[in-house]
Amino acid sequence: MTYAPHRSAPARSVEDYDGLDPGAAALRAKLWIAGGIVAVIGLVTFGVWAVVTAEGRPVVVATAAPGAAVAGHFEFAVNAVRCGLESVGPDGLEQRAEGHFCLLDVTVKNGGTEPELFDSGAQRVYDADGLAYAPAEQAAVFLNDRYPTLLNEIPPAETVAGVLAFDVPSDVELVELSVHGALSTPGVRITLPPAG
């Protein structure tokens, strides 16, 4: 038996898959890339526009009692503001403030017909310059250790007392609290009582 090497068929020119010449294919690829870039720029521009227009200041309401407001199903009242604390929590586990803690003693009533969870992270305080500060939620865990607390669902028609903690720079004076039934709801601003 003799071995005969296998011979392949001679190479032929293969046309592009869609029949376009290489120059047209390159142009088509460039147009797809340019279109993708334009789409990304459009989406980013829309996102920036949506954030800028959504970050408008919440509705300011005049309330019958200073420091009280209704947002969603929740009725809020700020009873006291205490500022100047450097840390909160038990010894060995205390949370230290970068500036100082301002603690807002609040009561929250569920005016709805179903139990609802109060989202303390959705609340914001504002200083005299209009800068917003988010709650120091880890500090709030130590401050709301009684049951029921702001950290649990609030039953219908029940009122819960608790503390909202904010870590703010030491030279800041807080003037307003923006309360929300949820982060997605428009906020209602209430004037804070003077810090004591």
Salt bridges, closest charged atoms under 4 A:
ASP18 OD2 - ARG28 NH1 2.63
GLU94 OE2 - ARG96 NH2 3.94
ASP105 OD1 - ARG82 NH2 2.72
GLU116 OE2 - HIS73 ND1 2.45
GLU176 OE1 - ARG57 NH2 3.73
GLU176 OE1 - ARG189 NH1 2.71
